[in-house]
Every structure is written in C-alpha cells, then in structure tokens.
C-alpha cells in the first residue's frame, strides 16, 4: 500500500513539474488586422490599389529588436459562406516586405492588392471571382513566413466582417414633375 501511494505521489509530482515547464509557442512577429465597414462585395475591389480608402489594413511588428532587414512574405485566407480561398505561396506583383526589429510595417490596399488578384489565389474559379460575394459573415486571416526559409514567424491572426449588399437610395422628395419654388435657404431632405 505504501509503495502504491509513493508511486501515485511520484506520478503526480512528475505531471506538475511537466505542467510548469511546458509553455506556449511564441512567434517573433505580431500581426494586427483591421477591416473597415462596409466591406466590398467583390473580390476585385480588394485587389484595387487605386482606391483612396483601404478596406483592409495590416500592421506587422517584429518583436525581436536585434533583427534588422528581415524579408518576409504573407499568406492570406478569406473564408465564409461557401467561399474559401488562400493566396499562393509566392504572390506575383507583391512588393518585397522587410521588417525591422521594433518598427511597425503598415500595409494598405496598395501593398495588399496583389494578394487578391485572381492569378494569386487558390480555391475559387473565375466565375466565383467575378460575382458578388454572398451576403454573410467572413473571416480574413493573415500569417507571416520567413522569405528565405519558409519558417512560420507569426500565429494566424483573423478578423471577422459582415458582407452585405446595400440597397440603392430611394428618392422620395421632390415628387416626379412637381413644381418647386425657389427659396433662399435650401434644405436637403
């Protein structure tokens, strides 16, 4: 009985020691992603680098201050409502991304547009790419990989958005063919 109790105590202490020494995997790059509403309903709108307002903004921070000029690449995922696409490992037209330790790198639609071009994504056909996305909830995720070694440098960071198609505006005033008197103060209803 005493040996059995000692064995149980030894096993319990072993598990406790293992629990204190085990730790979660840490990555050197932190990702912050922001989607502005309303989200575009066409994938080619995400691939448009000429728009002023960027629908997606991604910020990368290399937490290791001793590293400078580390070239990285992104892997993007877009999933939801029957659509699941992922970018190719090497994206045609994407500019090289270099991280400096401690300095954030802000990516906007100008930098992210090539990741949404049809030639750079897998998982959908040309017809799905040209059509409006079905209304629903979508998840946009990003991972960072080392360009030279292919080693994963960040955890997969996701942000959720709701995509819906707005109805066109309904003009209710003035009535059709109504005569309107000119006023000094104009109110737009």
N, C-alpha and C positions, 0 to 999 in steps of 0.2 A: 504494500500500500504506500509506504514511504517513497519507494523508487518511482511509482506511478505519479505521485504528487510532485516529486522533483522533476520528472520528465515534462509534466504539464507546465510547471513554472519555467523551465528552461525554454520550452517552445514559445510560451507567452512572452518572455523577455526577448527572444530572438525576433519575433514579429514586431515588437515595439521598437527594437533597435533598427530593424529594416524600415519601419514607417518613418522614423526620424531622419534617416539618411536618404530616403527617396525624395526626389524633388522634380518639379515640372520642368519640361524642356523650355529653355529661354532662347529667344531669337534676337539677333543684333539689330534688326530693322523693325520699326514700328510704323504702322500704316493708319492713317486717318482718312476716311472717305466721307464725302458729302454729296448728296443729290438734291438739286433744287426742284421745287414743285412749280407748275405742273411738269411732269416728266414727258419728254417727247413720245409720241405713239409710233413713230417709225424708227427703225434701227439706223437708217441712213442719216437721220438727224443727229444721232450721236457721233457719226463719222464726219460731220460737217465742221471743219476747222475755221470757217469764215464767220460763224455766229459770234455775236458780242457776249451774250450770256451763256456761260458754260453750264450744261445740265449736270455734269459730273466734275468734281474736284477731288484730287487725291494728293495727300501730303505724305511724303516718305521722310523718316528721320533715322539716320544711322546712329545708334546709341553708343557705339564704341568710338571714343574721341581720338584714339590713336590711329585710326584708319583714315586715309585720305585717298580721294580719287578712285573709289571702288565702282567699277562698272557693273550695273545690274540690268535685269530685264524683268518685265511684268508678265503675269499670266492672269487674264481676266475671265470671269464667269458671269453669265447672265441667265437666270433661271426663273421660271414661274409660268403657270397657266398653260402648260403644254409646250413651252419653249425652253430649250436647254442648249446654250451654246458656250463654247470655250474658245479662247484665242489660240492660235498656233504657237509653238514654242519660239519661233523666230518670226517676228512681225515685219512684213515688207513695208517700208516707208516710215517706220518708227525711228525717232532720233535716239542716239545713244544716251543712256541715263547714267550719270556719275554722281555718287553720294560722297559727301564729306562728313566726317565724324562730327555730330552735334549740330549740323546745319540742316534745316528742313528744305526739302525739294518739293515745290508746289507744282503739280501737274494739272493743266486745264484742258479744255476741249482741243486746243491746238496740239498738245502732246498726246492726248488720248484718242484723237480721231482715227489714226491708222488701225487701232485695236478693234474698231467697229466696222471696218471695211470688209465687204463680203469675201475678198480673197484671203483675209487673215483670220477667218473664224471657221469653226467646225460645229456641226450639229444641226444646221438648218439648210434648206435648199434655196435656190434663187427666188422661187415664188413666195416662200415664207419671209424672206428678207425684204421683198418689195411691198408686202402687205402691211397694214397697220397691225400692231401688236394687239392681241385680245385683251380686253379690259380685265384687270385683276391685280394681284399682289406679285411683285417681282423682287428678286434678290440679286444685287450686284456685288460680286466678291473680287478681291484682288490678292495676289501673292507676289512676293519678290524673290527672285532667284539670282544667284551669282552668275554673271555672264560667262565667265571662263570655265568654271567647274560644274555649273548646273545645280549647285547645292542650294537648298531652300533656306532663305535668310529671314523669313517672316512667317507668322501664322496667317492663315486665311482669314482676312477681315471682310466682313459683309455689312451691307446696308440695305434696308428694305424700302421699297417705294410702291405706291399705288399708281397704276397707269389707267387713265380713263380718257375717253374722247368727249370733249366739251361740245355741247350743242351750239349751233350758230346763234348770234344775238337775234332777238325778236324785237323788231321796231314797232312800238305801239303808239307813238306820237311823233309827228303830226299824222292825222288820218290822210289817206290817199285822196289827192285832188282837193284838199282843204285849203281855203284861203287863210293866210297868216298875216296878221297885222304887225307892222314893224314897231318894235319897242326899243327904248333907249337901253334898258337893262335886259340882257338876254339870259334866260335860264335854260340850261340843257337838262332835260328830264331823261 
